[in-house]
Amino acid sequence: MTDREDYISFLRFGAMCSIVLCHLLQFYGNALAWWFNVGVQIFLIISGFLYGRKEEIKAVSFIAKEFKKILLNYYVYLIVLLPFYVLVFHNPFSIKAFLKLLLGVGDVPGLGHLWFVSTILFCYLITPALSKISGGGVREFACILVLFEVVLRYIPYFTGAWVNCYIIGFCLGKRKISKESVDKKAVVIVLIMTAIINGGRCLKDSILLNNYGHVLLALSIFLIAMLCFPLQLNNKVFKTLLKLSDKYSYDVYLTHHIYILGAHSMLKVMSPQIGIPAVSILTIASAFCLERICGFIKRKEANV
């Protein structure tokens, strides 16, 4: 891995842990869940940042490749999960609910976390257009942020703030922001804004403050990691852990939720001392199996 991949991988690992920990805290009614509910936003910023660095994005091939990458694991997960969900848990749902799940906008109890799928696919759809903005112009991207915040208020299943996480990351990547080139004063301003917005969120309950409190918190974490993460990782164990995280983080995201906040959560019948380790082991095992199945499908397809 390169130095840059090291800090990106570190962020990805931290975001994955943050998501799982958030849902555990949410199950137990711990208020700290809100502060850990920033992992998906970090993932979106990372994704936008990486694609923003690309010199050329060909619309058709890019969208086809990225949709396949997201949907293969997602559909395999659904194929394995849904029969089990219906036959074992006796939770039937309508054809409409099933079709909504296929589109990544489902609202089946216990699968609420899958909103990420439709959001990242939407972000991929707009990526070729974002790539046409020369040099990552701040004014142009600022106008786009406002546009999506307003427009997506009238489109079900999408939240403008989460799409804007991706756009902010894309702008940073487009501008070739790095540890050496990042404006330290701008980072301080972002940190101050993060404190103000999240402080305001504590004083006044507002969807806009909540959403952009998360956006700014994710952006602050991203920038701090960029500035502070060691240029080189000499710890082979940690580097191996980050490689595994890069490989399995999406599968962990897909599989963990049903064990924690699903309609028949294991934590409802287990003490935390037993339930949390059990959920962790099952999540890792499920993610491993899902990735292996999808890897097998990809290899079969490549050999056709």
C-alpha positions in Angstrom: 0.0 0.0 0.0 1.1 3.5 -0.6 1.3 6.1 2.1 -1.9 7.7 1.0 -3.7 4.4 0.9 -2.5 3.8 4.4 -4.4 6.7 5.8 -7.4 6.1 3.6 -7.4 2.5 4.8 -7.2 3.7 8.4 -10.2 5.9 7.9 -12.1 3.1 6.3 -11.3 0.8 9.2 -12.3 3.5 11.7 -15.6 4.2 9.8 -16.5 0.5 9.8 -15.9 0.2 13.5 -17.8 3.4 14.1 -20.9 2.1 12.3 -21.0 -1.2 14.2 -20.4 0.5 17.5 -23.1 3.1 16.8 -25.7 0.4 16.2 -24.6 -1.5 19.4 -25.0 1.7 21.4 -28.3 2.4 19.7 -29.6 -1.0 20.7 -28.7 -0.3 24.3 -30.2 3.2 24.2 -26.8 4.9 24.8 -26.8 8.6 23.8 -23.2 8.2 22.5 -24.7 6.4 19.5 -25.3 9.8 17.8 -21.6 10.7 18.0 -20.5 7.4 16.4 -23.2 7.7 13.7 -20.7 9.2 11.3 -19.1 6.1 9.7 -21.2 6.1 6.5 -20.5 9.8 6.0 -16.8 9.1 6.3 -17.2 6.3 3.7 -19.0 8.7 1.4 -16.2 11.3 1.7 -13.5 8.7 1.1 -15.3 7.4 -2.0 -15.8 10.9 -3.4 -12.2 11.8 -2.7 -10.8 8.8 -4.4 -12.9 9.3 -7.6 -12.2 13.0 -7.6 -8.5 12.2 -8.0 -9.1 10.3 -11.3 -8.0 12.2 -14.3 -10.7 10.8 -16.6 -14.0 9.2 -15.9 -15.9 7.6 -18.9 -19.6 7.7 -17.9 -20.9 4.4 -19.2 -18.0 2.2 -18.2 -17.6 3.9 -14.8 -21.3 3.6 -13.9 -21.5 0.0 -15.1 -18.4 -1.0 -13.1 -19.3 0.7 -9.9 -23.0 -0.4 -10.0 -21.8 -4.0 -10.4 -19.3 -3.6 -7.5 -22.1 -2.4 -5.2 -25.0 -4.5 -6.4 -23.4 -7.9 -6.7 -22.7 -8.1 -2.9 -26.0 -6.5 -2.1 -28.1 -8.9 -4.2 -26.2 -12.0 -3.0 -26.8 -10.7 0.6 -30.6 -10.4 -0.2 -30.8 -13.8 -1.9 -29.3 -15.5 1.2 -31.1 -13.3 3.8 -34.7 -12.9 2.5 -35.7 -16.6 2.4 -34.3 -17.0 5.9 -36.0 -13.8 7.0 -39.4 -15.1 5.8 -39.2 -18.8 6.5 -37.4 -18.8 9.9 -38.4 -15.4 11.3 -41.9 -15.6 9.8 -41.7 -12.0 8.6 -43.4 -11.9 5.2 -43.4 -8.7 3.3 -45.2 -7.4 0.1 -44.0 -7.5 -3.5 -43.8 -3.7 -3.3 -41.4 -4.0 -0.3 -39.3 -6.6 -2.2 -39.1 -4.4 -5.3 -38.0 -1.4 -3.1 -35.3 -3.6 -1.6 -34.0 -4.4 -5.1 -33.7 -0.7 -5.8 -32.0 -0.1 -2.5 -34.8 2.0 -1.0 -36.5 -0.7 1.1 -37.9 -0.2 4.6 -38.2 -3.8 5.8 -37.7 -3.9 9.6 -34.2 -4.7 10.5 -32.8 -3.6 7.1 -33.0 0.1 7.5 -29.3 0.6 7.1 -29.5 -0.4 3.4 -30.3 3.2 2.5 -26.6 3.5 1.8 -26.9 1.4 -1.3 -29.3 3.8 -3.2 -27.3 6.8 -2.0 -23.9 5.6 -3.2 -25.4 4.5 -6.5 -26.9 8.0 -6.9 -23.5 9.4 -6.2 -21.9 7.2 -8.9 -24.6 8.4 -11.4 -23.6 12.1 -10.9 -19.8 11.4 -10.8 -19.2 11.7 -14.5 -20.9 15.2 -14.4 -18.9 16.2 -11.4 -15.7 15.2 -13.1 -16.4 17.8 -15.8 -15.9 20.7 -13.4 -12.4 22.0 -14.2 -9.9 22.0 -11.4 -12.5 21.4 -8.7 -13.8 25.0 -8.5 -15.0 25.9 -5.1 -17.8 28.2 -6.3 -19.1 25.6 -8.7 -19.1 22.8 -6.0 -20.7 25.2 -3.5 -23.5 25.8 -5.9 -23.9 22.1 -6.4 -24.1 21.4 -2.6 -26.9 23.9 -2.3 -28.7 22.5 -5.3 -28.7 18.9 -4.0 -29.7 20.0 -0.5 -32.7 21.7 -2.0 -33.7 19.3 -4.7 -33.3 16.1 -2.8 -35.7 17.4 -0.1 -38.4 16.6 -2.7 -37.1 13.2 -3.8 -38.0 10.3 -1.4 -35.3 8.0 0.0 -32.4 10.5 -0.5 -30.9 13.0 1.9 -29.1 15.9 0.4 -26.5 16.1 3.3 -25.3 12.5 2.6 -25.0 13.1 -1.1 -23.1 16.3 -0.3 -20.6 14.2 1.8 -19.6 12.5 -1.5 -19.5 15.8 -3.4 -17.3 17.4 -0.7 -14.9 14.5 -0.9 -14.9 14.7 -4.7 -14.1 18.4 -4.6 -11.1 17.7 -2.2 -9.9 14.9 -4.6 -10.4 17.1 -7.6 -8.3 19.8 -6.0 -5.6 17.3 -5.3 -5.7 18.0 -1.5 -3.0 16.1 0.4 -1.1 16.2 3.6 1.4 18.6 2.1 -1.0 20.9 0.3 -4.0 21.1 2.6 -4.6 24.6 4.0 -4.2 24.4 7.8 -6.2 27.6 8.3 -9.1 26.0 6.3 -8.9 22.9 8.5 -9.1 25.1 11.7 -12.2 26.8 10.2 -13.8 23.4 9.5 -13.1 22.3 13.1 -14.6 25.5 14.5 -17.7 25.1 12.3 -18.0 21.5 13.4 -18.0 22.5 17.1 -20.5 25.3 16.5 -22.9 23.3 14.4 -22.8 20.3 16.8 -23.1 22.6 19.8 -26.1 24.1 18.2 -27.5 20.7 17.5 -27.3 20.0 21.3 -29.3 23.2 22.0 -31.9 22.9 19.2 -33.2 19.8 17.6 -33.1 20.4 13.9 -32.8 18.0 11.0 -30.6 20.4 9.1 -28.3 20.8 12.1 -28.3 17.1 12.8 -27.4 16.2 9.2 -24.7 18.8 8.7 -23.3 18.2 12.2 -22.6 14.7 10.9 -21.2 16.0 7.6 -18.8 18.4 9.4 -17.8 15.8 12.0 -17.0 13.3 9.2 -15.1 16.0 7.3 -13.1 16.9 10.4 -12.1 13.3 11.0 -11.1 12.9 7.4 -8.9 16.1 7.5 -7.4 15.2 10.9 -6.5 11.7 9.6 -4.9 13.2 6.5 -2.8 15.6 8.6 -1.9 13.4 11.5 -1.7 9.8 10.3 1.9 8.6 10.0 3.4 8.7 6.5 4.5 5.1 6.8 3.2 2.2 8.7 5.9 -0.1 9.9 3.6 -2.3 11.9 3.0 -5.4 9.7 0.1 -6.6 11.9 -1.7 -3.2 11.6 -1.1 -3.1 7.9 -2.5 -6.5 7.5 -5.6 -5.5 9.5 -6.1 -2.5 7.2 -5.9 -4.7 4.1 -8.5 -7.0 5.6 -10.7 -3.9 6.4 -10.3 -2.7 2.8 -11.5 -6.0 1.5 -14.4 -6.8 3.9 -15.7 -3.4 5.2 -18.6 -3.2 2.7 -19.6 -6.8 3.6 -19.4 -6.1 7.3 -21.7 -3.1 6.7 -24.2 -5.2 4.9 -24.3 -8.1 7.3 -23.9 -6.7 10.8 -27.2 -4.8 11.2 -29.6 -7.8 11.3 -27.7 -9.3 14.3 -27.9 -6.0 16.2 -31.0 -4.1 15.3 -32.9 -6.8 13.2 -36.4 -7.8 14.0 -35.0 -10.8 15.9 -31.8 -9.3 17.3 -29.6 -11.7 19.1 -28.9 -9.0 21.7 -32.6 -9.3 22.9 -32.0 -12.7 24.3 -28.3 -12.5 25.4 -26.4 -10.5 28.0 -24.0 -7.8 26.6 -21.1 -10.0 27.8 -22.2 -12.8 25.5 -24.2 -11.0 22.9 -21.6 -8.5 21.7 -18.8 -11.1 21.1 -21.4 -13.4 19.5 -22.6 -10.6 17.2 -19.0 -9.7 16.3 -18.0 -13.3 15.4 -21.2 -13.8 13.3 -20.7 -10.5 11.5 -17.1 -11.3 10.6 -18.0 -14.9 9.5 -21.0 -13.6 7.5 -18.8 -10.9 5.8 -16.2 -13.4 5.0 -18.7 -15.8 3.4 -20.4 -13.0 1.5 -17.1 -11.8 0.0 -16.0 -15.3 -0.9 -19.3 -16.1 -2.7 -19.1 -12.8 -4.6 -15.4 -13.5 -5.4 -16.3 -16.9 -6.8 -19.0 -15.4 -9.0 -16.5 -12.8 -10.3 -13.9 -15.5 -11.1 -16.5 -17.6 -12.9 -17.6 -14.6 -14.9 -14.0 -13.7 -15.8 -13.5 -17.2 -17.1 -16.6 -17.2 -19.4 
